[in-house]
């Protein structure tokens, strides 16, 4: 479903019809059953998404009621953006104003691991309430990833640079229950406590009290926090606990922490995809790299480190070849395939290693070699044979030998 765009369309429609009293009155009456006052609806109508981005639930509800009451001509029909299940969940939502949290705030089961350094866990419900209550903020003085946005009045403001696709992916994983909780980092900014102190830590109770007035900045996990907000609105019954780091840094040290966190080498996109194991092919590749002679012989990046790593292919080429040659329909089928391919690549790559053939003189150096090799491997997979025997002539190329896919096919079948 096309989820992106409905929030912006709803905000724009409301703003362009902000003087339609009949619309505002009917919408306010409809939204009152979800805990919204008329004043809040008027505020949303005039805001145009500039200061408060509509949540998925709010956009679904408003779009549905505007459509049902005949104010639109179908251009805001939420069924074109969300599933029936998501719409039904939204219709059951109630914005309980009593859930708004205020400081001071107590965090339990907190361990102090250093000066101004604490670790604990936090439930998704608490994170949602803190963020919705405005307790967790994005501090532009410590974050590195802001962008400029031109407002309707012509002014230029800084806004958080949010990757909507990333937020949506995490949201979907949270809803499906397949997201593995990872650590978020909050900072109790030094100098913001109303009484001159940001926190009190009770060593006997392992309790941390966040004082009134403290700015709780998100240092690491802003996209996850936005996904938590969206997922919890869609399903308030989510029961997920996240590891949490709590810092007590000044702005300079917070910037240093953010910079340090983001100088860590970013994993190659292809490797991250394989680690996530979204498909049967990803699973097969992961297991082959762990079980067979392909271990340490598959590049995590697009290009291979031939001289140092003696790699024979890349993750992308290996995954693409498996996907094109095999039509894997189940985990059971994938397990059988792994068993046979392990035998095949133990023989093929093992021969290459033992013979100490220069990469450039092997069939692996031919462009798109893995696709042709995988076609040959399929013949073994489909056979009743338990072993396969290859010879050095199957993988060795003469310096002047033709280097085409046909060459690989001929050599493997010789």
VMD Tcl script that draws the C-alpha trace (Angstrom):
set ca {
  {0.00 0.00 0.00}
  {1.20 3.58 -0.66}
  {1.54 4.90 2.88}
  {3.66 7.93 2.09}
  {1.82 11.08 1.19}
  {-1.53 10.78 2.98}
  {-0.41 12.85 5.97}
  {0.75 15.70 3.73}
  {-2.41 15.54 1.61}
  {-4.67 15.65 4.67}
  {-2.76 18.60 6.17}
  {-2.88 20.48 2.87}
  {-6.61 19.78 2.40}
  {-7.49 20.96 5.90}
  {-5.47 24.15 5.51}
  {-7.05 25.00 2.16}
  {-10.53 24.53 3.70}
  {-9.75 26.10 7.08}
  {-12.69 28.55 6.79}
  {-15.24 25.80 6.17}
  {-17.08 25.90 9.51}
  {-19.36 22.99 8.62}
  {-16.35 20.78 7.91}
  {-14.58 21.78 11.12}
  {-17.71 21.23 13.24}
  {-18.45 17.78 11.79}
  {-14.84 16.71 11.94}
  {-14.53 17.93 15.54}
  {-17.62 15.93 16.52}
  {-16.23 12.83 14.84}
  {-12.77 13.22 16.38}
  {-14.17 13.90 19.86}
  {-14.85 10.16 20.17}
  {-11.07 9.68 19.89}
  {-10.25 12.24 22.61}
  {-9.68 15.35 20.46}
  {-11.19 18.73 21.33}
  {-12.50 21.20 18.77}
  {-9.60 23.50 19.61}
  {-7.11 20.77 18.75}
  {-8.83 20.13 15.42}
  {-8.72 23.84 14.59}
  {-5.03 23.90 15.53}
  {-4.34 20.93 13.22}
  {-6.35 22.59 10.43}
  {-4.35 25.82 10.55}
  {-0.98 24.18 11.16}
  {-0.62 22.70 7.63}
  {1.91 20.18 8.97}
  {4.45 22.90 9.76}
  {4.85 22.30 13.50}
  {3.06 19.02 14.20}
  {3.22 16.24 11.66}
  {0.05 14.17 11.59}
  {0.48 10.62 12.82}
  {-0.66 7.68 10.72}
  {-3.69 7.22 13.00}
  {-4.69 10.89 12.78}
  {-4.35 10.96 9.00}
  {-6.41 7.77 8.67}
  {-9.20 9.07 10.91}
  {-9.41 12.53 9.39}
  {-9.23 11.22 5.82}
  {-11.94 8.64 6.51}
  {-14.32 11.11 8.15}
  {-13.82 13.76 5.47}
  {-14.50 11.10 2.83}
  {-17.49 9.56 4.63}
  {-19.11 12.97 5.18}
  {-18.73 13.91 1.52}
  {-16.27 16.78 1.95}
  {-13.81 15.21 -0.46}
  {-14.26 13.53 -3.82}
  {-12.32 10.41 -2.88}
  {-8.84 11.89 -3.16}
  {-8.21 11.25 0.54}
  {-9.63 7.75 0.73}
  {-7.46 5.99 3.36}
  {-8.10 2.56 1.78}
  {-5.73 3.60 -1.01}
  {-2.92 4.00 1.54}
  {-3.60 1.60 4.42}
  {-4.92 -1.90 4.92}
  {-8.36 -2.60 6.39}
  {-6.68 -3.89 9.55}
  {-4.70 -0.67 10.02}
  {-7.84 1.41 9.48}
  {-9.81 -0.68 12.00}
  {-7.02 -0.25 14.57}
  {-7.11 3.53 14.01}
  {-10.89 3.62 14.47}
  {-10.45 2.07 17.92}
  {-7.81 4.58 18.98}
  {-8.44 7.01 21.83}
  {-6.03 9.85 22.59}
  {-6.02 9.72 26.38}
  {-4.86 13.15 27.55}
  {-4.15 11.70 30.98}
  {-1.27 9.70 29.50}
  {0.78 12.88 29.05}
  {3.92 12.64 31.15}
  {5.60 15.44 33.07}
  {8.88 15.91 34.88}
  {10.15 14.91 37.38}
  {10.29 11.36 36.05}
  {11.47 8.20 37.78}
  {13.34 5.47 35.91}
  {13.71 2.15 37.72}
  {16.28 -0.68 37.57}
  {19.01 1.75 36.53}
  {22.70 0.89 36.90}
  {25.42 3.53 37.05}
  {28.36 2.46 34.90}
  {30.40 5.66 35.11}
  {30.24 9.35 35.91}
  {27.18 10.63 34.05}
  {26.67 7.18 32.52}
  {23.66 4.94 33.23}
  {22.06 1.88 31.63}
  {18.58 0.42 32.01}
  {15.67 -0.89 29.97}
  {12.51 0.91 28.93}
  {9.13 -0.31 27.67}
  {7.84 0.85 24.29}
  {4.79 2.34 26.07}
  {7.00 4.61 28.19}
  {9.06 5.72 25.19}
  {5.87 6.52 23.29}
  {4.41 8.54 26.16}
  {7.65 10.43 26.72}
  {7.94 11.36 23.05}
  {4.25 12.26 22.68}
  {4.47 14.38 25.84}
  {7.35 16.37 24.39}
  {9.84 15.11 26.97}
  {12.24 13.67 24.38}
  {13.54 16.27 21.94}
  {15.81 16.45 18.90}
  {18.55 18.91 19.84}
  {19.96 20.67 16.78}
  {23.00 21.81 18.78}
  {24.16 18.25 19.33}
  {22.80 16.37 16.31}
  {24.63 16.34 12.98}
  {21.78 15.63 10.62}
  {19.43 18.59 10.33}
  {18.13 20.15 7.14}
  {16.62 23.51 6.23}
  {12.95 23.85 5.32}
  {11.16 26.83 3.84}
  {7.89 27.56 5.61}
  {4.71 28.94 4.01}
  {5.49 32.41 5.34}
  {8.87 32.34 3.63}
  {10.97 31.79 6.74}
  {13.71 29.16 6.86}
  {13.80 26.75 9.80}
  {15.86 23.74 10.79}
  {14.07 20.40 10.85}
  {15.20 16.88 11.62}
  {16.37 15.00 8.54}
  {14.13 11.93 8.72}
  {14.35 9.07 6.25}
  {10.66 8.17 5.95}
  {11.41 4.85 4.27}
  {13.64 3.80 7.16}
  {10.99 4.77 9.71}
  {8.34 2.83 7.79}
  {10.54 -0.29 7.59}
  {11.19 -0.26 11.34}
  {7.50 0.41 12.03}
  {6.49 -2.63 9.99}
  {9.01 -4.82 11.82}
  {7.72 -3.61 15.19}
  {4.12 -4.32 14.19}
  {5.04 -7.80 12.91}
  {7.00 -8.55 16.08}
  {10.21 -9.30 14.18}
  {12.23 -6.24 15.25}
  {15.16 -7.08 17.54}
  {15.28 -4.29 20.17}
  {18.55 -2.37 20.17}
  {19.93 0.35 22.42}
  {18.64 3.90 22.33}
  {20.63 6.75 23.90}
  {19.11 9.71 25.74}
  {21.04 12.65 27.20}
  {19.98 14.70 30.22}
  {21.58 17.93 28.99}
  {23.79 19.58 31.57}
  {22.57 23.00 32.67}
  {18.88 22.48 31.93}
  {17.64 21.31 35.33}
  {15.31 23.84 36.93}
  {16.99 23.39 40.32}
  {20.52 23.31 38.90}
  {20.71 19.51 38.81}
  {19.56 17.20 36.02}
  {19.13 14.03 38.02}
  {19.22 12.25 41.34}
  {20.45 8.65 41.49}
  {19.52 6.39 44.38}
  {22.13 3.62 44.62}
  {20.06 1.54 47.05}
  {16.92 1.54 44.91}
  {18.74 1.73 41.54}
  {16.37 4.57 40.72}
  {17.14 7.63 38.61}
  {14.97 10.75 38.97}
  {14.99 13.17 36.03}
  {14.46 16.64 37.45}
  {11.96 19.23 36.28}
  {12.99 21.37 33.33}
  {15.61 18.95 32.02}
  {16.04 18.71 28.26}
  {16.03 15.00 27.39}
  {17.82 14.86 24.04}
  {17.81 11.84 21.74}
  {21.45 11.19 20.86}
  {21.07 7.88 19.07}
  {17.84 6.29 17.82}
  {15.73 9.14 16.39}
  {14.44 7.06 13.47}
  {13.60 4.21 15.83}
  {11.83 6.64 18.13}
  {9.64 7.86 15.27}
  {8.91 4.26 14.28}
  {8.01 3.46 17.91}
  {5.55 6.34 17.86}
  {3.88 5.14 14.65}
  {3.81 1.48 15.65}
  {2.39 2.11 19.12}
  {-0.37 4.31 17.74}
  {-1.35 1.48 15.42}
  {-1.11 -1.17 18.14}
  {-1.07 0.00 21.78}
  {-0.79 -3.63 22.90}
  {2.82 -3.91 21.71}
  {4.99 -5.43 24.44}
  {8.59 -4.58 23.56}
  {11.42 -3.62 25.91}
  {14.42 -1.65 24.64}
  {17.91 -1.36 26.16}
  {18.51 2.29 27.13}
  {21.61 4.36 27.78}
  {21.17 7.55 29.79}
  {23.92 10.16 29.58}
  {24.44 13.38 31.53}
  {26.58 15.33 29.07}
  {27.01 18.97 28.21}
  {26.49 20.02 24.58}
  {30.17 19.68 23.69}
  {30.49 16.13 24.99}
  {27.12 15.20 23.44}
  {28.37 16.38 20.03}
  {31.54 14.36 20.57}
  {29.48 11.27 21.36}
  {27.27 11.70 18.28}
  {30.34 12.24 16.11}
  {32.07 9.18 17.57}
  {28.97 7.05 17.07}
  {28.74 8.03 13.43}
  {32.40 7.61 12.51}
  {32.14 3.88 12.99}
  {32.45 2.24 9.58}
  {29.03 1.80 8.04}
  {28.33 -1.77 6.97}
  {27.98 -2.28 3.23}
  {24.34 -2.20 2.16}
  {24.59 -5.62 0.50}
  {26.00 -7.17 3.68}
  {23.29 -5.59 5.85}
  {20.63 -7.00 3.52}
  {22.15 -10.47 3.78}
  {22.35 -10.24 7.58}
  {18.67 -9.34 7.82}
  {17.83 -12.59 6.00}
  {14.56 -11.26 4.59}
  {14.46 -13.97 1.90}
  {15.24 -17.66 1.56}
  {18.16 -16.69 -0.70}
  {19.65 -14.50 2.06}
  {19.37 -17.43 4.45}
  {21.09 -19.80 2.01}
  {23.96 -17.36 1.44}
  {24.43 -16.82 5.19}
  {24.64 -20.56 5.82}
  {26.96 -21.21 2.86}
  {29.33 -18.51 4.12}
  {29.36 -20.21 7.52}
  {29.49 -23.89 6.49}
  {31.37 -24.20 3.21}
  {34.70 -23.25 1.64}
  {33.01 -20.00 0.64}
  {33.77 -18.79 4.14}
  {36.04 -15.71 3.89}
  {35.88 -16.03 0.09}
  {32.79 -13.83 -0.46}
  {33.17 -10.06 -0.61}
  {30.83 -8.02 1.56}
  {31.09 -5.19 -0.96}
  {30.47 -4.97 -4.68}
  {34.15 -5.22 -5.59}
  {36.32 -8.09 -4.40}
  {39.64 -7.87 -2.57}
  {41.41 -10.21 -4.94}
  {45.00 -9.69 -3.85}
  {44.46 -9.85 -0.09}
  {41.34 -11.91 0.43}
  {41.44 -14.25 -2.56}
  {37.67 -13.86 -2.77}
  {35.82 -15.54 -5.61}
  {32.55 -13.59 -5.70}
  {30.46 -10.99 -3.87}
  {27.37 -11.35 -1.68}
  {25.21 -9.68 -4.32}
  {26.41 -11.90 -7.15}
  {26.03 -15.04 -5.05}
  {22.53 -14.08 -3.85}
  {21.39 -13.00 -7.32}
  {22.65 -16.25 -8.87}
  {20.79 -18.39 -6.31}
  {17.61 -16.36 -6.82}
  {17.77 -16.71 -10.61}
  {18.61 -20.42 -10.71}
  {16.58 -21.76 -7.79}
  {12.95 -21.06 -6.97}
  {13.05 -21.56 -3.20}
  {9.57 -21.76 -1.69}
  {10.17 -22.89 1.89}
  {12.71 -23.08 4.72}
  {12.73 -26.87 4.32}
  {13.65 -26.54 0.67}
  {16.34 -23.99 1.55}
  {17.90 -26.39 4.09}
  {18.13 -29.16 1.48}
  {19.68 -26.75 -0.98}
  {22.26 -25.60 1.60}
  {23.30 -29.21 2.20}
  {23.94 -29.92 -1.48}
  {25.52 -26.55 -2.30}
  {27.91 -26.94 0.63}
  {29.22 -30.17 -0.94}
  {29.47 -28.48 -4.35}
  {31.35 -25.38 -3.20}
  {33.58 -27.37 -0.85}
  {34.80 -29.20 -3.95}
  {34.91 -26.26 -6.37}
  {36.42 -23.60 -4.10}
  {38.48 -26.12 -2.15}
  {40.16 -27.17 -5.41}
  {40.87 -23.52 -6.21}
  {42.44 -22.95 -2.79}
  {44.50 -26.14 -2.71}
  {45.78 -25.64 -6.25}
  {46.80 -22.07 -5.41}
  {45.62 -20.83 -8.79}
  {45.94 -17.07 -9.37}
  {42.49 -15.51 -9.37}
  {43.00 -13.98 -12.82}
  {43.72 -17.47 -14.22}
  {40.54 -19.00 -12.80}
  {36.97 -19.20 -14.08}
  {35.96 -16.96 -11.14}
  {37.57 -13.99 -12.94}
  {35.06 -14.14 -15.80}
  {32.26 -11.57 -15.59}
  {29.03 -13.03 -14.16}
  {30.82 -16.29 -13.49}
  {28.70 -17.15 -10.46}
  {25.51 -17.33 -12.51}
  {26.97 -19.98 -14.83}
  {28.56 -21.84 -11.91}
  {25.22 -21.91 -10.11}
  {23.53 -23.39 -13.19}
  {26.07 -26.20 -13.08}
  {25.55 -26.58 -9.32}
  {21.82 -27.03 -9.92}
  {22.50 -30.17 -11.95}
  {24.22 -31.63 -8.90}
  {21.47 -30.42 -6.55}
  {18.81 -32.06 -8.72}
  {20.75 -35.32 -8.96}
  {20.74 -38.25 -6.54}
  {24.52 -37.98 -6.16}
  {25.93 -37.22 -2.70}
  {29.41 -36.22 -3.90}
  {30.88 -34.39 -6.87}
  {34.35 -34.65 -8.37}
  {35.97 -31.72 -10.17}
  {39.46 -31.34 -11.56}
  {41.91 -28.48 -11.92}
  {41.04 -28.28 -15.63}
  {37.50 -27.33 -14.56}
  {38.64 -24.05 -13.03}
  {42.00 -23.20 -14.63}
  {42.14 -20.78 -17.59}
  {45.09 -20.52 -19.94}
  {46.35 -16.91 -20.18}
  {45.11 -16.56 -23.78}
  {41.93 -18.58 -23.29}
  {38.57 -17.14 -24.26}
  {36.83 -15.55 -21.25}
  {33.10 -15.93 -21.75}
  {30.26 -17.62 -19.91}
  {30.41 -20.29 -22.58}
  {33.96 -21.02 -21.48}
  {32.78 -21.72 -17.92}
  {29.98 -23.96 -19.16}
  {32.39 -25.94 -21.36}
  {35.02 -26.32 -18.65}
  {32.63 -27.36 -15.89}
  {31.15 -30.03 -18.10}
  {34.42 -31.29 -19.52}
}
mol new
graphics top color blue
foreach p $ca { graphics top sphere $p radius 0.5 }
foreach p [lrange $ca 0 end-1] q [lrange $ca 1 end] { graphics top cylinder $p $q radius 0.2 }
display resetview
